[in-house]
Amino acid sequence: MASPTRSQQLQRLITRINGLITHGTKTSSLYTKWRFGLFLTGLVCTIAFYKSDWYHAGNLSLAGFAAVFFVVAAYHSRLERRIHRLGLWQSIKRVHLARTELDWSNIPERPPVEATSHLFAGDLDLTGRHSLLHLIDSTVSDQGRERLISWLLIQPPSSAAWDVRRVLCKELASRPLFRDRLVLEARLAGEQEINGKRLAAVLEHPVGFPRLTMIIAMQSVLALTTAVLGVAALLNWLPGYWMFSFALYALIYFQTDQGEELLEHAVGLHHEMERLGTVLAFIERHARRKGSALAAACASLLQPGTRPSQYVRRAARALHAISIKAHPLVHLAVNALCPWDLWFTRQLDQIQRDIRRQLPVWLDRLAEIEAASALATFAYLHPAYIWPVSSQSPGLSASHLGHPLIAPGVRVTNEVQLSGRGTIQLITGSNMSGKSTFLRTIGINLCLAQAGAPVCADRFIWSWSRPACCIRVNDSLDAGLSFFYAEVKRLKAILDETRRENVSPVLFLIDEIFKGTNNRERLIGSRAYIKSLSTGNGFGLVSTHDLELTDLDKEIPSLTNAHFQETVAAGALAFDYRLRPGPCPTTNALRIMALEGLPVPGYGADS
């Protein structure tokens, strides 16, 4: 019997969780009835005992029923929290299932990323709706998402950074419980993503005022003096001199009181810190296994005196102390005895300074783990994908290479072989035969490989490369660019990249070169451009409809021809999307026109 696929495993798990939620909901309803019944029974029994003048029995009844009621209420609350956790856990698994099935409507969509001028982001569908980022982004903070985006868009990385990243991704791929609980802890702390910029802004808010330490010392001395003089007055040792020191103490207090602003700021700081601290504390607990990649990535979080959980507890204690401002009478009484607000204002200021110093390290480590976790989840959800192998020789070789954004049931795979600088594969083929998708397949898998993720292939060996694409180019009314001029500027940028020496070679992917101009000038320009590419620091593919360009293999030894083609069956075009060697032997533009009812000489309705 074949082992279940990842989708089937997730379906079974979701069904099981749903059963637990259903059972828990029924039990919760039962607890609600028990609580109501206990309340009514206790009320009736207690009143009955009191009316019968059995006060002792009434007191025992009230205490007994209240104790049982609170025990049942505690268990009920615990059950409700568990149901809530199960609901969040189920939603995480549902999103995983949606990712495996490319069910875009059930994959959460984050704010769009602006990458219009990027050399390959838009061409390869790395960002935007229904993109690679949309598919793999499971981060819980804005810094984590930015780190993941940088891994996809800033390529290639340094070899040392990639090695560390790759080891971490592989380790986390085998720890699905850790990855999903990381998301769960963040969701339990709040629905909004963790925002480091917002926390940094809160930390920049000034707390206290000039000469705070001196004022605290003065108020402490005045409070102590008032207490001593007050005791002396009570014992009739001295007259009521305490009133003078207390009056001065009260005057300074009212001059320095920050009102509700201090409480609001402390609550805001605690709220932001609690969410970040919850996630970091979870990572702390699971990163203590010596020798693991996770422990190495979190080393700066585990040093004594710098652990985020310690700072969260300090901030919580300061908030709880300051929160007596919410109770005016208690607040006034406590501050009449000692400079309570000033003590904890100073403590809060020191906490902010310490957190501000540590925050960049915390956010950096969290972002690294989140981005690696997102790629690890992608690997876990696609067990058939392989981890690519880097090579020192310029080029790219892959077998059964497929597009990860195309469902497995309709995905067609192909072979790729590019060896050495100057290598060019000229792709010809009919309209809709798969040329553009093939170029994107190569590019998106290269970006996955260099980000540290697995790729959709049976074999993938590549050298560090700088992707550069001209596949999806748009005109710009704002910038005054026609489609052709925008295409020329993009091609010029690619050519300039191939002129850079002492850096990784360019992997160029150019679709339908110079398609924005007439046939004669396109042929002249394309020949000159492809010849120039063959002498630069790069390798790649160029697709075209101009079959006249296929004879360039006689002038450029490093150029080879390959093609996609179609078949005609029952008056309709059919495509197998398979790459074949050599120039394309067929064309189909006129046939497509005829099939759509346009007047085309030589093509009748049945031809």
C-alpha positions in Angstrom: 0.0 0.0 0.0 1.4 3.4 -1.0 2.2 5.8 1.8 -0.1 8.8 2.0 0.9 12.1 0.4 1.5 15.2 2.4 -2.0 16.5 1.4 -3.6 13.3 2.6 -1.7 13.5 5.9 -2.9 17.1 6.4 -6.4 16.1 5.5 -6.5 13.4 8.1 -4.9 15.7 10.7 -7.5 18.4 10.0 -10.3 15.9 10.3 -8.9 14.7 13.6 -8.6 18.2 15.0 -12.1 19.0 13.9 -13.3 16.0 15.9 -11.5 17.2 19.0 -13.0 20.7 18.5 -16.5 19.2 18.1 -16.1 17.1 21.2 -14.7 20.0 23.2 -17.5 22.3 22.1 -20.1 19.8 23.3 -18.2 19.4 26.6 -18.1 23.2 27.0 -21.9 23.4 26.5 -22.2 20.8 29.2 -19.9 22.8 31.5 -22.1 25.9 30.9 -25.2 23.9 32.0 -23.4 22.6 35.1 -22.3 26.2 36.1 -25.9 27.5 35.7 -27.2 24.5 37.6 -24.7 24.9 40.4 -25.5 28.6 40.6 -29.2 28.1 40.9 -28.9 25.1 43.3 -26.4 26.9 45.5 -28.6 30.0 45.6 -31.8 28.1 46.5 -30.1 26.0 49.1 -28.3 28.9 50.7 -31.5 31.0 50.9 -33.4 28.1 52.2 -30.9 27.5 55.0 -30.9 31.2 55.9 -34.7 31.4 55.9 -34.8 28.4 58.3 -32.3 30.2 60.6 -29.7 27.6 59.9 -27.0 30.2 59.4 -24.1 27.9 60.0 -25.5 25.5 57.3 -26.2 28.5 55.1 -22.6 29.7 55.4 -21.3 26.2 54.7 -23.6 25.9 51.7 -22.5 29.2 50.3 -18.8 28.4 50.7 -19.2 24.8 49.3 -21.2 25.8 46.3 -19.0 28.8 45.6 -15.9 26.5 45.8 -17.4 23.9 43.4 -18.6 26.7 41.1 -15.1 28.3 40.8 -13.5 24.9 40.3 -15.9 24.1 37.4 -15.4 27.6 36.0 -11.7 27.1 36.1 -11.9 23.9 34.2 -14.4 25.5 31.8 -12.0 28.3 31.1 -9.1 25.9 30.6 -11.3 23.9 28.1 -12.2 27.1 26.2 -8.5 28.0 25.9 -7.8 24.6 24.6 -10.6 24.8 22.0 -9.2 28.2 20.9 -5.7 26.7 20.5 -7.1 23.8 18.6 -9.0 26.2 16.3 -5.7 28.2 15.6 -3.8 24.9 15.1 -6.4 23.7 12.6 -6.2 27.0 10.7 -2.4 26.6 10.4 -2.9 23.1 9.0 -5.6 24.3 6.6 -3.2 26.9 5.3 -0.5 24.2 4.8 -3.0 22.1 2.9 -3.9 25.1 0.7 -0.1 25.6 0.0 0.3 22.0 -1.1 -2.8 22.3 -3.4 -2.1 25.8 -4.6 -5.5 26.9 -3.3 -4.7 30.6 -3.4 -8.0 31.8 -1.9 -7.1 30.0 1.4 -3.5 31.2 1.5 -3.2 34.4 3.6 -2.2 37.4 1.5 0.2 39.9 2.9 0.7 43.6 1.8 2.1 43.8 -1.7 5.9 44.3 -2.4 6.9 47.0 -4.8 9.6 45.5 -7.1 8.7 47.1 -10.5 12.2 48.0 -11.5 13.8 44.8 -10.2 15.7 42.8 -12.8 13.8 39.5 -12.2 11.2 39.8 -9.4 8.2 40.5 -11.5 9.3 38.4 -14.5 9.6 35.3 -12.3 6.5 35.9 -10.2 8.6 36.1 -7.0 6.3 38.8 -5.5 2.7 39.8 -5.9 -0.6 37.8 -5.9 -0.3 34.1 -6.6 3.5 34.4 -6.5 6.3 32.4 -4.9 6.4 34.8 -1.9 2.6 34.4 -1.5 3.0 30.7 -1.5 5.9 30.3 1.0 5.5 33.3 3.3 4.6 31.9 6.8 6.5 34.6 8.8 4.9 36.2 11.8 6.8 39.6 11.8 7.5 42.3 9.4 11.3 41.8 9.8 10.9 38.1 9.1 9.0 38.8 5.9 11.6 41.4 4.8 14.4 38.9 5.4 12.5 36.3 3.3 12.0 38.8 0.5 15.7 39.7 0.6 16.7 36.1 0.3 14.6 35.8 -2.8 15.5 39.1 -4.4 19.1 39.8 -3.5 21.0 37.1 -5.3 23.4 35.4 -5.2 24.2 35.4 -1.5 27.7 34.9 -0.1 28.7 31.2 0.0 29.3 31.3 3.7 25.9 32.9 4.5 24.2 30.4 2.2 25.9 27.4 3.9 24.6 28.5 7.3 21.2 29.3 6.0 20.9 26.0 4.2 21.9 23.9 7.3 19.3 25.8 9.3 16.6 25.2 6.7 17.3 21.5 6.5 17.2 21.2 10.3 14.0 23.0 10.6 12.4 21.0 7.7 12.6 18.0 10.0 10.9 19.9 12.9 7.3 20.6 11.8 6.1 20.9 15.4 8.6 23.6 16.2 7.7 25.6 13.1 4.0 25.4 13.5 4.1 26.1 17.3 6.2 29.2 16.5 3.3 30.5 14.3 0.8 29.4 17.0 2.6 31.3 19.8 2.5 34.4 17.7 -1.2 34.0 16.9 -2.0 33.4 20.5 -0.2 36.7 21.4 -2.2 38.7 18.9 -3.7 38.6 15.4 -1.5 41.4 14.0 2.0 40.6 12.9 4.9 41.5 15.2 6.2 44.9 14.1 9.7 45.7 15.2 9.5 49.3 13.8 6.5 50.0 15.9 8.2 48.6 19.0 11.3 50.7 18.2 9.1 53.8 18.0 7.6 53.0 21.4 11.1 52.6 22.9 12.1 56.0 21.5 9.3 57.7 23.5 11.0 59.6 26.4 10.2 58.5 29.9 10.8 60.7 32.9 12.3 64.1 32.9 15.7 65.9 33.5 17.4 65.3 36.9 15.1 62.4 37.7 17.7 60.7 39.9 18.2 63.8 42.0 14.5 64.3 42.4 14.1 60.7 43.5 16.8 61.2 46.1 15.1 64.3 47.4 11.6 62.7 47.5 13.0 59.6 49.2 14.7 61.7 51.9 11.5 63.8 52.3 9.4 60.6 52.6 11.7 59.1 55.2 11.9 62.4 57.1 8.1 62.7 57.1 7.7 59.1 58.4 10.3 59.7 61.2 8.7 63.0 62.2 5.3 61.5 62.0 6.2 58.7 64.4 7.8 61.2 66.7 4.7 63.3 66.7 2.5 60.2 67.5 4.8 59.5 70.5 4.6 63.1 71.6 8.4 63.4 71.2 8.1 66.4 68.8 5.5 68.8 67.5 3.9 68.2 64.1 7.0 69.1 62.1 6.1 66.3 59.7 3.6 68.5 58.0 6.3 70.8 56.7 8.3 68.0 55.1 5.1 66.4 53.8 4.0 69.7 52.2 7.3 70.0 50.4 7.0 66.3 49.3 3.5 66.8 48.0 4.4 69.9 46.1 7.2 68.2 44.3 5.0 65.2 43.7 2.3 67.2 41.9 4.9 69.1 39.9 6.4 65.8 38.6 3.3 63.7 38.2 3.0 62.5 34.6 -0.7 61.6 34.9 -2.1 58.9 32.7 0.5 59.3 30.0 3.0 57.2 31.9 0.5 54.4 32.4 -0.6 54.5 28.7 3.1 54.3 27.6 3.9 51.5 30.0 0.8 49.5 28.7 1.8 50.1 25.1 5.4 49.0 25.8 4.3 45.9 27.6 1.8 45.0 24.9 4.5 45.2 22.1 7.2 43.5 24.2 4.8 40.7 25.4 4.1 39.7 21.8 7.7 39.7 20.7 8.9 38.2 24.0 6.4 35.3 23.8 7.8 34.2 20.4 11.4 34.8 21.4 10.9 32.9 24.7 9.5 30.0 22.8 12.6 30.0 20.6 14.8 30.2 23.7 13.3 27.1 25.1 13.8 25.1 22.0 17.2 26.3 21.0 19.2 24.9 23.9 20.2 21.7 22.2 24.0 22.1 21.8 25.4 21.5 18.4 22.1 22.3 16.5 21.8 24.9 13.8 19.0 26.5 15.7 21.2 26.9 18.8 23.9 28.4 16.7 21.5 30.9 15.1 20.1 31.8 18.6 23.5 32.0 20.4 23.1 35.8 20.9 19.7 35.2 22.5 20.9 32.7 25.0 23.7 34.7 26.7 23.1 35.3 30.4 21.7 38.7 31.0 20.6 39.2 27.4 17.7 36.8 27.2 14.6 38.4 25.9 12.4 36.6 28.4 14.3 38.3 31.2 13.6 41.7 29.8 9.9 40.8 29.3 9.6 39.9 32.9 11.3 43.2 34.0 8.9 45.2 31.8 5.9 43.3 33.2 7.0 44.0 36.8 7.4 47.7 36.0 4.0 47.8 34.3 2.3 46.1 37.2 3.8 48.6 39.6 2.8 51.6 37.4 -0.7 50.1 36.8 -1.8 51.3 40.3 -2.5 54.6 38.5 -5.7 52.8 37.3 -6.9 52.9 40.9 -6.8 56.6 42.0 -7.3 56.2 45.7 -4.7 53.4 46.1 -2.3 55.3 43.8 -2.6 58.4 45.9 -2.1 56.6 49.2 1.0 54.7 48.0 2.6 57.8 46.6 1.8 59.7 49.8 4.0 57.2 51.6 6.9 57.0 49.1 7.9 58.2 45.6 6.4 55.1 44.0 5.9 56.6 40.5 9.3 58.1 40.4 11.0 54.8 41.4 9.3 52.9 38.6 9.6 55.7 36.1 13.3 55.4 36.5 13.1 51.6 36.3 11.0 51.8 33.1 13.5 54.3 31.6 16.4 51.9 32.3 14.4 48.9 30.9 13.8 50.9 27.7 17.4 51.8 27.3 18.4 48.1 27.8 15.8 46.8 25.3 16.7 49.5 22.8 20.3 48.3 22.9 19.3 44.6 22.5 16.3 45.0 20.1 18.3 45.0 16.7 19.9 41.7 17.7 16.6 40.2 18.7 14.8 41.2 15.5 17.7 40.0 13.4 17.7 36.6 15.0 13.9 36.3 14.8 13.9 37.3 11.2 16.6 34.7 10.3 14.7 31.9 12.0 11.4 33.0 10.6 12.7 33.1 7.0 14.5 29.8 7.4 11.3 28.3 8.9 9.3 29.5 5.9 11.6 27.8 3.5 11.7 24.7 5.7 7.9 24.6 5.7 8.0 24.8 1.9 10.4 21.8 1.9 8.3 19.8 4.3 5.1 20.4 2.3 6.9 19.2 -0.9 8.8 16.1 0.0 9.4 15.2 -3.7 11.5 18.4 -4.2 15.2 18.0 -3.9 18.0 20.0 -2.3 20.1 21.5 -5.1 23.9 21.1 -5.4 26.2 24.0 -6.0 29.1 23.8 -8.3 32.2 25.8 -9.1 31.9 25.4 -12.8 29.7 28.1 -14.4 26.4 26.7 -15.7 23.2 25.0 -14.7 22.1 21.4 -15.2 18.7 20.0 -14.2 16.5 17.0 -15.0 12.7 16.9 -14.7 12.7 20.6 -13.8 9.1 21.8 -13.1 7.4 25.1 -12.1 6.5 25.1 -8.4 3.5 27.5 -9.0 1.9 25.0 -11.4 -0.2 22.2 -9.8 1.5 18.8 -10.0 -1.4 17.3 -12.0 -0.8 19.6 -14.9 2.9 20.4 -14.4 5.3 19.4 -17.3 9.0 18.9 -16.6 11.9 19.4 -18.9 15.7 19.0 -19.0 18.1 22.0 -18.9 21.8 22.0 -19.7 23.9 25.2 -19.8 27.6 24.7 -19.4 30.2 27.6 -19.3 30.2 31.3 -19.8 28.8 32.5 -23.1 26.5 29.4 -23.4 23.2 30.4 -25.0 20.2 28.2 -25.8 18.0 29.8 -28.4 14.4 28.7 -27.9 11.9 28.8 -30.8 8.4 27.6 -30.9 4.8 28.3 -31.6 2.6 30.7 -29.7 1.3 29.2 -26.4 3.8 26.3 -26.7 5.4 27.0 -23.3 8.5 29.1 -24.0 7.8 31.8 -21.4 6.8 29.3 -18.7 10.0 27.3 -19.4 12.1 30.5 -18.9 10.3 31.3 -15.7 10.7 27.7 -14.5 14.5 27.9 -14.7 14.6 31.4 -13.1 12.2 30.6 -10.1 14.1 27.4 -9.3 17.4 29.2 -9.4 16.1 31.8 -7.0 14.8 29.0 -4.7 18.2 27.3 -4.8 20.1 30.4 -4.0 17.7 31.3 -1.2 18.5 28.0 0.4 15.3 26.1 -0.4 14.7 22.9 -2.3 13.7 23.0 -6.0 11.1 21.3 -8.1 13.4 18.8 -10.0 14.9 15.4 -9.8 18.4 16.9 -10.1 19.7 20.4 -10.0 23.3 21.5 -10.1 24.2 25.1 -10.6 26.9 27.7 -10.0 26.3 31.0 -8.2 24.6 33.3 -10.7 23.0 36.7 -11.0 19.5 36.3 -12.5 18.4 38.9 -15.0 15.2 38.7 -17.0 13.3 40.3 -19.8 10.1 38.4 -19.8 7.4 40.6 -18.5 8.1 44.2 -19.5 5.4 47.0 -19.3 5.2 50.4 -20.7 4.9 53.4 -18.3 2.7 56.4 -19.0 4.0 58.2 -15.9 7.7 57.8 -17.0 6.8 58.4 -20.6 8.1 54.9 -21.7 6.7 53.0 -24.6 6.7 49.2 -24.4 9.6 49.0 -26.9 11.7 51.6 -25.1 11.1 49.9 -21.7 12.2 46.6 -23.3 15.4 48.3 -24.7 16.2 49.7 -21.3 15.8 46.3 -19.7 18.0 44.6 -22.3 20.6 47.2 -21.9 20.6 46.6 -18.2 21.1 42.9 -18.7 23.9 43.5 -21.2 25.6 45.9 -18.7 25.5 43.2 -16.1 27.3 40.7 -18.4 30.1 43.2 -18.8 31.0 43.1 -15.1 34.0 40.9 -14.4 35.2 39.3 -11.2 31.6 38.6 -10.1 29.3 35.7 -10.5 28.0 35.2 -14.1 24.6 36.4 -15.2 21.9 33.9 -15.9 19.9 35.8 -18.5 16.3 34.8 -19.5 15.0 36.8 -22.4 11.6 36.1 -23.9 10.7 37.1 -27.5 13.6 39.4 -27.9 12.8 42.9 -29.4 9.1 41.9 -29.8 8.2 45.6 -29.7 9.5 46.5 -33.1 9.2 45.5 -36.8 10.6 42.3 -38.3 13.5 43.7 -40.2 15.0 45.8 -37.4 14.2 43.1 -34.8 16.4 40.6 -36.8 19.3 43.0 -37.1 19.1 44.0 -33.4 18.6 40.5 -32.2 21.6 39.1 -34.0 23.9 41.8 -32.7 22.6 41.5 -29.2 22.9 37.7 -29.0 26.4 37.9 -30.3 27.3 40.4 -27.7 25.8 38.2 -25.0 27.9 35.3 -26.1 31.1 37.2 -25.3 30.0 38.4 -21.8 30.1 37.1 -18.3 26.9 35.1 -18.4 24.9 32.3 -19.9 21.2 31.7 -20.4 18.3 31.4 -22.8 16.7 33.6 -25.4 13.3 32.8 -27.0 12.1 34.2 -30.3 9.6 33.7 -33.1 12.1 34.6 -35.7 13.3 31.3 -37.2 15.9 33.2 -39.2 17.9 33.6 -36.0 18.4 29.8 -35.7 21.4 29.9 -38.1 23.3 31.8 -35.4 24.6 28.4 -34.2 27.0 28.6 -37.2 28.5 31.9 -36.0 28.4 31.3 -32.3 29.8 27.9 -31.3 28.4 28.2 -27.8 24.8 28.6 -29.1 22.4 25.7 -29.4 18.8 25.6 -30.7 15.8 24.0 -29.0 12.1 24.3 -29.5 8.6 23.7 -28.4 5.9 22.7 -30.9 2.2 21.8 -31.2 0.1 19.2 -32.9 -3.3 19.6 -34.6 -6.1 17.2 -33.7 -9.7 17.5 -34.8 -9.1 21.1 -35.9 -7.7 22.2 -32.6 -4.1 22.9 -31.4 -2.6 20.7 -28.8 0.6 21.3 -26.8 2.7 18.8 -24.9 5.1 21.6 -23.5 8.2 19.3 -24.1 11.5 20.9 -25.0 13.1 19.3 -28.1 16.5 19.9 -29.7 16.9 21.9 -32.9 14.9 24.8 -34.5 11.1 24.7 -34.4 9.8 23.0 -37.7 6.3 24.5 -37.4 4.4 27.8 -36.9 0.9 28.3 -35.7 0.0 32.1 -35.7 -2.1 31.9 -38.9 -3.9 28.8 -37.7 -4.8 30.4 -34.3 -6.2 33.4 -36.2 -8.3 31.1 -38.4 -9.5 29.1 -35.4 -10.8 32.3 -33.8 -12.7 33.2 -37.0 -10.4 35.8 -38.4 -10.1 36.0 -42.2 -6.8 34.2 -43.2 -6.0 33.3 -46.8 -5.4 29.6 -47.3 -7.0 28.6 -43.9 -10.6 27.5 -44.2 -12.8 26.6 -41.3 -11.9 23.0 -41.5 -8.2 23.3 -42.3 
